[in-house]
Amino acid sequence: MKAILEFNLPDDQIEFEYATNGSKWASLVWDLDQHLRNTTKHTPDDFPQDKYDALIELREYLHNELREQGLILR
């Protein structure tokens, strides 16, 4: 099966960039998720609780938004 995307450049430049940079966006979101995970998993004992809670909340928000959009991190 083939899929061909066509863009009318330069009018569709933004849409073209979104389509061709999708893997970069996915990689960035993956890296952010892993950074949040590692930061909360390996926090020092003196790490402020409010900052820890904010990081947990941010990661949960990210996961909820991905789920609502039907996106999967791989």
Biopython code that builds the backbone (N, CA, C, O; Angstrom):
import numpy as np
from Bio.PDB.StructureBuilder import StructureBuilder

atoms = [
    (1, "MET", "N", (0.835, -1.162, 0.000)),
    (1, "MET", "CA", (0.000, 0.000, 0.000)),
    (1, "MET", "C", (0.889, 1.237, 0.000)),
    (1, "MET", "O", (1.940, 1.254, 0.640)),
    (2, "LYS", "N", (0.465, 2.260, -0.714)),
    (2, "LYS", "CA", (1.183, 3.527, -0.771)),
    (2, "LYS", "C", (0.281, 4.631, -0.266)),
    (2, "LYS", "O", (-0.942, 4.575, -0.397)),
    (3, "ALA", "N", (0.904, 5.622, 0.307)),
    (3, "ALA", "CA", (0.199, 6.837, 0.686)),
    (3, "ALA", "C", (1.002, 8.005, 0.137)),
    (3, "ALA", "O", (2.205, 8.117, 0.374)),
    (4, "ILE", "N", (0.332, 8.855, -0.586)),
    (4, "ILE", "CA", (0.993, 10.011, -1.173)),
    (4, "ILE", "C", (0.319, 11.271, -0.651)),
    (4, "ILE", "O", (-0.894, 11.444, -0.771)),
    (5, "LEU", "N", (1.122, 12.136, -0.077)),
    (5, "LEU", "CA", (0.626, 13.423, 0.387)),
    (5, "LEU", "C", (1.062, 14.480, -0.616)),
    (5, "LEU", "O", (2.211, 14.499, -1.057)),
    (6, "GLU", "N", (0.149, 15.338, -0.964)),
    (6, "GLU", "CA", (0.479, 16.422, -1.880)),
    (6, "GLU", "C", (0.229, 17.751, -1.201)),
    (6, "GLU", "O", (-0.760, 17.929, -0.490)),
    (7, "PHE", "N", (1.138, 18.679, -1.430)),
    (7, "PHE", "CA", (1.024, 20.008, -0.856)),
    (7, "PHE", "C", (1.203, 21.039, -1.956)),
    (7, "PHE", "O", (2.006, 20.854, -2.870)),
    (8, "ASN", "N", (0.459, 22.113, -1.861)),
    (8, "ASN", "CA", (0.583, 23.220, -2.788)),
    (8, "ASN", "C", (1.517, 24.247, -2.150)),
    (8, "ASN", "O", (1.085, 25.123, -1.400)),
    (9, "LEU", "N", (2.816, 24.119, -2.467)),
    (9, "LEU", "CA", (3.809, 25.008, -1.871)),
    (9, "LEU", "C", (3.928, 26.273, -2.702)),
    (9, "LEU", "O", (3.849, 26.189, -3.927)),
    (10, "PRO", "N", (4.109, 27.402, -2.119)),
    (10, "PRO", "CA", (4.379, 27.661, -0.714)),
    (10, "PRO", "C", (3.120, 27.861, 0.137)),
    (10, "PRO", "O", (3.233, 28.086, 1.341)),
    (11, "ASP", "N", (1.934, 27.784, -0.456)),
    (11, "ASP", "CA", (0.704, 28.045, 0.299)),
    (11, "ASP", "C", (0.523, 27.085, 1.471)),
    (11, "ASP", "O", (0.046, 27.493, 2.530)),
    (12, "ASP", "N", (0.890, 25.833, 1.302)),
    (12, "ASP", "CA", (0.710, 24.811, 2.335)),
    (12, "ASP", "C", (2.011, 24.514, 3.078)),
    (12, "ASP", "O", (2.196, 23.403, 3.576)),
    (13, "GLN", "N", (2.894, 25.474, 3.157)),
    (13, "GLN", "CA", (4.212, 25.247, 3.761)),
    (13, "GLN", "C", (4.121, 24.743, 5.197)),
    (13, "GLN", "O", (4.836, 23.813, 5.572)),
    (14, "ILE", "N", (3.259, 25.341, 5.996)),
    (14, "ILE", "CA", (3.146, 24.930, 7.402)),
    (14, "ILE", "C", (2.660, 23.490, 7.497)),
    (14, "ILE", "O", (3.218, 22.699, 8.256)),
    (15, "GLU", "N", (1.629, 23.143, 6.737)),
    (15, "GLU", "CA", (1.107, 21.778, 6.748)),
    (15, "GLU", "C", (2.170, 20.787, 6.269)),
    (15, "GLU", "O", (2.281, 19.683, 6.801)),
    (16, "PHE", "N", (2.949, 21.188, 5.261)),
    (16, "PHE", "CA", (4.034, 20.351, 4.761)),
    (16, "PHE", "C", (5.067, 20.091, 5.863)),
    (16, "PHE", "O", (5.518, 18.961, 6.049)),
    (17, "GLU", "N", (5.431, 21.146, 6.584)),
    (17, "GLU", "CA", (6.415, 20.994, 7.659)),
    (17, "GLU", "C", (5.878, 20.127, 8.790)),
    (17, "GLU", "O", (6.625, 19.331, 9.360)),
    (18, "TYR", "N", (4.601, 20.266, 9.125)),
    (18, "TYR", "CA", (4.006, 19.399, 10.143)),
    (18, "TYR", "C", (4.089, 17.940, 9.699)),
    (18, "TYR", "O", (4.453, 17.065, 10.485)),
    (19, "ALA", "N", (3.757, 17.689, 8.461)),
    (19, "ALA", "CA", (3.747, 16.310, 7.963)),
    (19, "ALA", "C", (5.159, 15.723, 7.903)),
    (19, "ALA", "O", (5.362, 14.560, 8.249)),
    (20, "THR", "N", (6.118, 16.511, 7.474)),
    (20, "THR", "CA", (7.465, 15.975, 7.304)),
    (20, "THR", "C", (8.270, 15.970, 8.602)),
    (20, "THR", "O", (9.283, 15.277, 8.697)),
    (21, "ASN", "N", (7.834, 16.726, 9.590)),
    (21, "ASN", "CA", (8.550, 16.768, 10.867)),
    (21, "ASN", "C", (7.836, 15.997, 11.973)),
    (21, "ASN", "O", (8.189, 16.129, 13.145)),
    (22, "GLY", "N", (6.854, 15.207, 11.620)),
    (22, "GLY", "CA", (6.082, 14.463, 12.616)),
    (22, "GLY", "C", (6.952, 13.579, 13.497)),
    (22, "GLY", "O", (6.727, 13.502, 14.704)),
    (23, "SER", "N", (7.932, 12.917, 12.918)),
    (23, "SER", "CA", (8.782, 12.034, 13.717)),
    (23, "SER", "C", (9.648, 12.829, 14.688)),
    (23, "SER", "O", (9.971, 12.343, 15.772)),
    (24, "LYS", "N", (10.026, 14.048, 14.308)),
    (24, "LYS", "CA", (10.797, 14.888, 15.228)),
    (24, "LYS", "C", (9.936, 15.304, 16.420)),
    (24, "LYS", "O", (10.400, 15.312, 17.560)),
    (25, "TRP", "N", (8.676, 15.649, 16.143)),
    (25, "TRP", "CA", (7.758, 16.016, 17.230)),
    (25, "TRP", "C", (7.538, 14.830, 18.156)),
    (25, "TRP", "O", (7.546, 14.982, 19.377)),
    (26, "ALA", "N", (7.344, 13.658, 17.582)),
    (26, "ALA", "CA", (7.136, 12.454, 18.393)),
    (26, "ALA", "C", (8.357, 12.176, 19.259)),
    (26, "ALA", "O", (8.225, 11.821, 20.430)),
    (27, "SER", "N", (9.534, 12.335, 18.689)),
    (27, "SER", "CA", (10.770, 12.116, 19.439)),
    (27, "SER", "C", (10.914, 13.122, 20.574)),
    (27, "SER", "O", (11.344, 12.768, 21.672)),
    (28, "LEU", "N", (10.562, 14.357, 20.313)),
    (28, "LEU", "CA", (10.628, 15.392, 21.339)),
    (28, "LEU", "C", (9.683, 15.089, 22.497)),
    (28, "LEU", "O", (10.057, 15.238, 23.660)),
    (29, "VAL", "N", (8.457, 14.664, 22.183)),
    (29, "VAL", "CA", (7.490, 14.334, 23.228)),
    (29, "VAL", "C", (7.960, 13.115, 24.014)),
    (29, "VAL", "O", (7.814, 13.069, 25.236)),
    (30, "TRP", "N", (8.516, 12.141, 23.328)),
    (30, "TRP", "CA", (9.068, 10.956, 23.997)),
    (30, "TRP", "C", (10.185, 11.365, 24.968)),
    (30, "TRP", "O", (10.213, 10.927, 26.118)),
    (31, "ASP", "N", (11.100, 12.209, 24.487)),
    (31, "ASP", "CA", (12.204, 12.662, 25.337)),
    (31, "ASP", "C", (11.685, 13.424, 26.554)),
    (31, "ASP", "O", (12.190, 13.247, 27.662)),
    (32, "LEU", "N", (10.685, 14.265, 26.348)),
    (32, "LEU", "CA", (10.094, 15.010, 27.464)),
    (32, "LEU", "C", (9.487, 14.051, 28.479)),
    (32, "LEU", "O", (9.697, 14.207, 29.682)),
    (33, "ASP", "N", (8.744, 13.071, 28.008)),
    (33, "ASP", "CA", (8.130, 12.091, 28.896)),
    (33, "ASP", "C", (9.198, 11.340, 29.694)),
    (33, "ASP", "O", (9.050, 11.136, 30.899)),
    (34, "GLN", "N", (10.263, 10.933, 29.021)),
    (34, "GLN", "CA", (11.327, 10.202, 29.700)),
    (34, "GLN", "C", (12.067, 11.090, 30.700)),
    (34, "GLN", "O", (12.469, 10.630, 31.768)),
    (35, "HIS", "N", (12.241, 12.349, 30.351)),
    (35, "HIS", "CA", (12.881, 13.285, 31.273)),
    (35, "HIS", "C", (12.030, 13.452, 32.540)),
    (35, "HIS", "O", (12.550, 13.422, 33.655)),
    (36, "LEU", "N", (10.725, 13.628, 32.354)),
    (36, "LEU", "CA", (9.832, 13.756, 33.501)),
    (36, "LEU", "C", (9.852, 12.482, 34.345)),
    (36, "LEU", "O", (9.886, 12.543, 35.574)),
    (37, "ARG", "N", (9.830, 11.340, 33.681)),
    (37, "ARG", "CA", (9.858, 10.053, 34.391)),
    (37, "ARG", "C", (11.140, 9.908, 35.203)),
    (37, "ARG", "O", (11.101, 9.579, 36.388)),
    (38, "ASN", "N", (12.274, 10.156, 34.557)),
    (38, "ASN", "CA", (13.561, 9.988, 35.244)),
    (38, "ASN", "C", (13.740, 10.991, 36.373)),
    (38, "ASN", "O", (14.291, 10.657, 37.423)),
    (39, "THR", "N", (13.281, 12.205, 36.163)),
    (39, "THR", "CA", (13.419, 13.225, 37.193)),
    (39, "THR", "C", (12.605, 12.861, 38.428)),
    (39, "THR", "O", (13.074, 13.032, 39.553)),
    (40, "THR", "N", (11.392, 12.362, 38.226)),
    (40, "THR", "CA", (10.560, 12.016, 39.374)),
    (40, "THR", "C", (10.994, 10.692, 40.003)),
    (40, "THR", "O", (10.808, 10.485, 41.202)),
    (41, "LYS", "N", (11.560, 9.814, 39.215)),
    (41, "LYS", "CA", (11.986, 8.515, 39.742)),
    (41, "LYS", "C", (13.264, 8.639, 40.570)),
    (41, "LYS", "O", (13.458, 7.899, 41.534)),
    (42, "HIS", "N", (14.121, 9.561, 40.196)),
    (42, "HIS", "CA", (15.439, 9.666, 40.831)),
    (42, "HIS", "C", (15.634, 11.011, 41.533)),
    (42, "HIS", "O", (16.720, 11.588, 41.484)),
    (43, "THR", "N", (14.592, 11.502, 42.179)),
    (43, "THR", "CA", (14.732, 12.771, 42.884)),
    (43, "THR", "C", (15.492, 12.571, 44.186)),
    (43, "THR", "O", (15.327, 11.554, 44.858)),
    (44, "PRO", "N", (16.323, 13.540, 44.539)),
    (44, "PRO", "CA", (17.008, 13.455, 45.836)),
    (44, "PRO", "C", (16.009, 13.651, 46.975)),
    (44, "PRO", "O", (14.919, 14.185, 46.772)),
    (45, "ASP", "N", (16.387, 13.221, 48.151)),
    (45, "ASP", "CA", (15.498, 13.306, 49.313)),
    (45, "ASP", "C", (15.083, 14.737, 49.636)),
    (45, "ASP", "O", (13.994, 14.963, 50.163)),
    (46, "ASP", "N", (15.941, 15.701, 49.324)),
    (46, "ASP", "CA", (15.632, 17.091, 49.656)),
    (46, "ASP", "C", (14.916, 17.835, 48.521)),
    (46, "ASP", "O", (14.784, 19.058, 48.568)),
    (47, "PHE", "N", (14.459, 17.101, 47.510)),
    (47, "PHE", "CA", (13.734, 17.722, 46.395)),
    (47, "PHE", "C", (12.398, 18.237, 46.929)),
    (47, "PHE", "O", (11.688, 17.505, 47.619)),
    (48, "PRO", "N", (12.047, 19.486, 46.620)),
    (48, "PRO", "CA", (10.799, 20.053, 47.158)),
    (48, "PRO", "C", (9.560, 19.275, 46.702)),
    (48, "PRO", "O", (9.408, 18.972, 45.519)),
    (49, "GLN", "N", (8.694, 18.963, 47.639)),
    (49, "GLN", "CA", (7.493, 18.170, 47.359)),
    (49, "GLN", "C", (6.594, 18.853, 46.334)),
    (49, "GLN", "O", (6.019, 18.182, 45.476)),
    (50, "ASP", "N", (6.462, 20.179, 46.408)),
    (50, "ASP", "CA", (5.589, 20.875, 45.463)),
    (50, "ASP", "C", (6.106, 20.776, 44.031)),
    (50, "ASP", "O", (5.313, 20.691, 43.093)),
    (51, "LYS", "N", (7.420, 20.787, 43.854)),
    (51, "LYS", "CA", (7.998, 20.627, 42.514)),
    (51, "LYS", "C", (7.821, 19.189, 42.018)),
    (51, "LYS", "O", (7.518, 18.957, 40.848)),
    (52, "TYR", "N", (8.011, 18.248, 42.909)),
    (52, "TYR", "CA", (7.795, 16.842, 42.560)),
    (52, "TYR", "C", (6.353, 16.630, 42.109)),
    (52, "TYR", "O", (6.104, 16.002, 41.081)),
    (53, "ASP", "N", (5.407, 17.157, 42.882)),
    (53, "ASP", "CA", (3.995, 17.021, 42.541)),
    (53, "ASP", "C", (3.673, 17.679, 41.201)),
    (53, "ASP", "O", (2.871, 17.158, 40.425)),
    (54, "ALA", "N", (4.300, 18.824, 40.933)),
    (54, "ALA", "CA", (4.076, 19.517, 39.662)),
    (54, "ALA", "C", (4.583, 18.683, 38.489)),
    (54, "ALA", "O", (3.937, 18.633, 37.442)),
    (55, "LEU", "N", (5.727, 18.030, 38.653)),
    (55, "LEU", "CA", (6.261, 17.177, 37.588)),
    (55, "LEU", "C", (5.362, 15.968, 37.342)),
    (55, "LEU", "O", (5.130, 15.585, 36.195)),
    (56, "ILE", "N", (4.860, 15.374, 38.412)),
    (56, "ILE", "CA", (3.940, 14.242, 38.276)),
    (56, "ILE", "C", (2.672, 14.697, 37.546)),
    (56, "ILE", "O", (2.188, 14.015, 36.643)),
    (57, "GLU", "N", (2.145, 15.847, 37.944)),
    (57, "GLU", "CA", (0.922, 16.376, 37.323)),
    (57, "GLU", "C", (1.161, 16.681, 35.845)),
    (57, "GLU", "O", (0.295, 16.411, 35.012)),
    (58, "LEU", "N", (2.311, 17.233, 35.515)),
    (58, "LEU", "CA", (2.640, 17.537, 34.126)),
    (58, "LEU", "C", (2.720, 16.270, 33.284)),
    (58, "LEU", "O", (2.217, 16.234, 32.161)),
    (59, "ARG", "N", (3.346, 15.238, 33.823)),
    (59, "ARG", "CA", (3.453, 13.975, 33.071)),
    (59, "ARG", "C", (2.078, 13.344, 32.885)),
    (59, "ARG", "O", (1.783, 12.812, 31.814)),
    (60, "GLU", "N", (1.235, 13.396, 33.909)),
    (60, "GLU", "CA", (-0.126, 12.873, 33.779)),
    (60, "GLU", "C", (-0.910, 13.664, 32.737)),
    (60, "GLU", "O", (-1.658, 13.089, 31.946)),
    (61, "TYR", "N", (-0.737, 14.977, 32.739)),
    (61, "TYR", "CA", (-1.404, 15.822, 31.740)),
    (61, "TYR", "C", (-0.954, 15.432, 30.329)),
    (61, "TYR", "O", (-1.781, 15.296, 29.427)),
    (62, "LEU", "N", (0.339, 15.257, 30.144)),
    (62, "LEU", "CA", (0.881, 14.860, 28.852)),
    (62, "LEU", "C", (0.264, 13.543, 28.391)),
    (62, "LEU", "O", (-0.157, 13.423, 27.241)),
    (63, "HIS", "N", (0.212, 12.568, 29.273)),
    (63, "HIS", "CA", (-0.348, 11.257, 28.923)),
    (63, "HIS", "C", (-1.839, 11.355, 28.597)),
    (63, "HIS", "O", (-2.312, 10.715, 27.658)),
    (64, "ASN", "N", (-2.574, 12.148, 29.363)),
    (64, "ASN", "CA", (-4.004, 12.321, 29.100)),
    (64, "ASN", "C", (-4.238, 12.975, 27.746)),
    (64, "ASN", "O", (-5.117, 12.553, 26.995)),
    (65, "GLU", "N", (-3.464, 13.993, 27.433)),
    (65, "GLU", "CA", (-3.617, 14.677, 26.148)),
    (65, "GLU", "C", (-3.268, 13.745, 24.988)),
    (65, "GLU", "O", (-3.957, 13.741, 23.968)),
    (66, "LEU", "N", (-2.223, 12.972, 25.136)),
    (66, "LEU", "CA", (-1.860, 12.010, 24.097)),
    (66, "LEU", "C", (-2.990, 11.002, 23.877)),
    (66, "LEU", "O", (-3.345, 10.684, 22.743)),
    (67, "ARG", "N", (-3.541, 10.511, 24.978)),
    (67, "ARG", "CA", (-4.629, 9.539, 24.902)),
    (67, "ARG", "C", (-5.851, 10.145, 24.208)),
    (67, "ARG", "O", (-6.461, 9.508, 23.349)),
    (68, "GLU", "N", (-6.205, 11.373, 24.585)),
    (68, "GLU", "CA", (-7.367, 12.032, 23.988)),
    (68, "GLU", "C", (-7.186, 12.256, 22.488)),
    (68, "GLU", "O", (-8.158, 12.232, 21.734)),
    (69, "GLN", "N", (-5.949, 12.472, 22.058)),
    (69, "GLN", "CA", (-5.667, 12.691, 20.636)),
    (69, "GLN", "C", (-5.450, 11.374, 19.884)),
    (69, "GLN", "O", (-5.262, 11.371, 18.667)),
    (70, "GLY", "N", (-5.477, 10.272, 20.607)),
    (70, "GLY", "CA", (-5.268, 8.982, 19.969)),
    (70, "GLY", "C", (-3.822, 8.749, 19.566)),
    (70, "GLY", "O", (-3.542, 8.008, 18.623)),
    (71, "LEU", "N", (-2.911, 9.381, 20.279)),
    (71, "LEU", "CA", (-1.487, 9.268, 19.964)),
    (71, "LEU", "C", (-0.810, 8.303, 20.940)),
    (71, "LEU", "O", (-1.169, 8.241, 22.116)),
    (72, "ILE", "N", (0.160, 7.563, 20.443)),
    (72, "ILE", "CA", (0.873, 6.582, 21.241)),
    (72, "ILE", "C", (2.367, 6.894, 21.173)),
    (72, "ILE", "O", (2.917, 7.078, 20.087)),
    (73, "LEU", "N", (3.012, 6.950, 22.317)),
    (73, "LEU", "CA", (4.467, 7.124, 22.354)),
    (73, "LEU", "C", (5.114, 5.753, 22.176)),
    (73, "LEU", "O", (4.750, 4.789, 22.849)),
    (74, "ARG", "N", (6.051, 5.683, 21.285)),
    (74, "ARG", "CA", (6.775, 4.424, 21.046)),
    (74, "ARG", "C", (8.231, 4.638, 21.173)),
    (74, "ARG", "O", (9.010, 3.699, 21.008)),
]
sb = StructureBuilder()
sb.init_structure("model")
sb.init_model(0)
sb.init_chain("A")
sb.init_seg("    ")
for serial, (resi, resn, name, xyz) in enumerate(atoms, 1):
    if name == "N":
        sb.init_residue(resn, " ", resi, " ")
    sb.init_atom(name, np.array(xyz, "f"), 0.0, 1.0, " ", f" {name:<3s}", serial, name[0])
structure = sb.get_structure()
